[in-house]
Amino acid sequence: MGNTEKGKLIVVSGPSGAGKSTVVFKAINGREDMCFSTSVTSRKPRPGEIDGREYFFIDRERFEKMVESDELLEHAVYVGNYYGTPRKFVEDKLDAGNSVFLDIEVQGARQVKEKKPDAVMVFLIPPTLDELRKRLEKRGTESEETICNRLSRAREEYAEADFYDYIVVNDDPDIAAAELNAILLAEKCRFSARKHMLAEA
């Protein structure tokens, strides 16, 4: 069967410090049928970043044209730079049978859900907000004010997360990654995804 099945689009959101990228990369590790979406950005590459690996680097004008012509599944502005998810990259991967993970904020996730209603929405959280605080403190890079802001934003995200399909609790990244893979497997086995196989009987 392999690549005869279309891939799934999995949107992973959650508060800063919840460990989203760690869990997603553990889930993808060693799998050729899954990948992480590469975003487009109008910011300049940082030293060591390669176009097409970390991001697709484009200028502001090109980005605005992509927005106008609906080439992005979602987009947002952070610190004066544009970031977005290119529709063609994602759709090409899905058509080839690859499942694609997006790590985006709640607002971006809503945009994707509108354009791709069959996207699988996963909200990834720490076991408690107290644990989130500890993880942010452990980074050693955040001021007390930043930590308080991040915790406040986490509470807002929790309140806005009612449109997600699944919640994964990242107490142990290996277990959380296994849960992500289990969700993907279950989604691929949905009746609606495989009913065409009954027509061949």
C-alpha positions in Angstrom: 0.0 0.0 0.0 2.7 2.5 1.1 2.5 5.7 -0.8 -0.9 5.0 -2.4 -2.4 6.7 0.7 -2.3 10.5 1.0 -0.3 11.9 3.9 -1.9 13.6 6.9 -1.4 17.2 7.9 -0.8 17.4 11.6 -0.9 20.8 13.3 0.9 20.9 16.7 0.4 23.9 18.9 1.0 24.6 22.6 2.7 27.0 25.0 6.3 28.1 24.6 8.4 25.7 26.7 6.0 22.7 26.3 8.6 20.9 24.1 6.8 20.9 20.8 9.8 20.6 18.5 11.5 18.0 20.7 8.4 15.8 20.6 7.8 16.3 16.9 11.4 15.5 15.9 11.3 12.4 18.1 8.1 11.3 16.3 9.7 11.9 12.9 13.1 10.4 13.6 13.9 7.5 11.3 10.6 7.8 9.4 10.7 8.5 5.7 6.9 9.0 5.4 6.8 12.0 7.8 8.4 15.5 7.6 8.4 18.9 9.3 7.0 21.8 7.2 9.6 24.4 6.1 8.2 27.9 6.6 8.8 30.9 4.5 10.1 34.1 6.1 11.0 37.6 5.1 13.8 37.8 7.6 17.5 37.4 6.6 19.2 34.1 7.2 21.2 33.8 10.4 24.8 32.4 10.1 24.7 28.7 9.4 21.1 28.7 8.1 20.5 27.2 4.7 17.7 28.3 2.3 15.1 25.5 2.1 16.3 23.8 5.3 15.5 26.1 8.3 13.3 28.4 6.2 12.7 29.5 2.6 14.1 33.0 2.7 12.3 35.5 0.5 11.9 39.3 0.5 8.9 41.2 1.8 7.5 42.0 -1.6 7.5 38.3 -2.6 5.9 37.3 0.7 3.1 39.9 0.3 2.4 38.5 -3.2 2.2 35.0 -1.7 -0.4 36.2 0.8 -2.4 38.0 -2.0 -2.5 34.9 -4.2 -3.4 32.5 -1.4 -0.1 30.6 -1.5 0.1 30.3 2.3 -1.9 28.1 4.6 -1.3 30.6 7.4 0.9 33.6 8.1 1.8 35.9 10.9 4.1 38.8 11.7 6.7 38.4 14.5 9.1 41.1 15.5 8.6 42.9 12.2 9.2 39.9 10.0 6.7 37.8 8.1 6.5 34.0 8.6 4.1 31.6 6.9 3.4 28.0 5.8 3.7 27.5 2.0 0.7 25.7 0.6 2.5 24.1 -2.3 5.3 22.5 -0.2 2.7 21.0 2.1 0.4 19.8 -0.6 3.2 18.2 -2.7 4.4 16.3 0.4 0.8 15.1 1.2 0.2 14.0 -2.4 3.4 12.0 -2.3 2.1 10.1 0.7 4.1 12.0 3.4 2.5 13.2 6.6 3.5 16.8 7.4 3.9 18.4 10.8 3.3 22.1 11.4 4.5 23.7 14.7 2.4 26.9 14.8 0.6 29.1 17.3 -3.1 28.9 18.0 -4.1 31.8 15.6 -2.2 30.2 12.7 -3.7 26.8 13.6 -7.2 28.4 13.2 -6.2 29.7 9.7 -5.0 26.2 8.7 -8.2 24.5 10.0 -10.3 26.9 7.9 -8.3 26.1 4.7 -7.7 22.4 5.5 -10.7 21.1 7.5 -9.2 17.6 7.5 -6.0 18.7 9.2 -5.4 16.8 12.5 -5.1 19.3 15.3 -2.9 18.4 18.3 -2.5 20.6 21.4 0.7 19.7 23.3 1.0 20.8 26.9 3.3 20.3 29.9 1.8 18.2 32.8 1.1 21.4 34.8 1.7 25.2 34.4 4.0 24.9 37.4 6.1 22.4 35.5 6.1 24.9 32.5 7.5 27.6 34.8 10.3 25.2 35.9 11.2 24.4 32.3 11.3 28.1 31.4 13.4 28.9 34.4 15.8 26.0 33.6 16.5 27.5 30.1 18.3 30.3 32.0 17.6 32.7 29.1 14.3 34.2 30.2 13.8 37.1 32.6 11.1 36.8 35.3 9.0 39.2 33.4 9.3 37.1 30.2 8.4 33.9 32.1 5.3 35.6 33.6 4.3 36.8 30.1 4.8 33.3 28.7 2.7 31.7 31.5 0.0 34.3 31.0 0.0 33.6 27.2 -0.2 29.8 28.0 -3.4 30.4 30.0 -4.8 32.4 27.0 -3.9 29.5 24.6 -5.6 27.0 26.9 -8.8 29.0 26.8 -8.6 29.3 23.0 -7.8 25.6 22.3 -11.3 24.2 22.1 -11.1 23.4 18.3 -8.2 20.9 18.7 -8.9 17.2 18.2 -6.3 15.8 20.6 -4.3 16.8 23.7 -0.8 15.3 24.2 0.8 15.8 27.6 4.5 16.1 27.4 5.7 14.6 30.7 8.1 12.3 28.9 9.1 13.3 25.3 9.4 9.6 24.2 5.9 8.8 25.4 4.5 12.1 23.9 6.2 11.2 20.6 4.6 7.7 20.7 1.2 9.3 21.3 1.7 11.6 18.3 2.5 8.5 16.2 -0.5 6.7 17.6 -2.8 9.6 16.6 -1.3 9.6 13.1 -1.8 5.9 12.7 -5.4 6.1 14.0 -6.2 9.0 11.6 -4.8 7.0 8.6 -7.2 4.1 9.5 -10.3 6.3 9.6 -13.2 4.9 7.6 -13.4 8.1 5.6 -9.7 7.8 4.7 -10.0 4.1 3.5 -13.5 3.6 2.3 -12.4 3.8 -1.3 -10.7 0.4 -0.6 -14.2 -1.2 -0.1 -15.2 -0.2 -3.6 -12.5 -2.5 -5.0 -14.0 -5.5 -3.2 
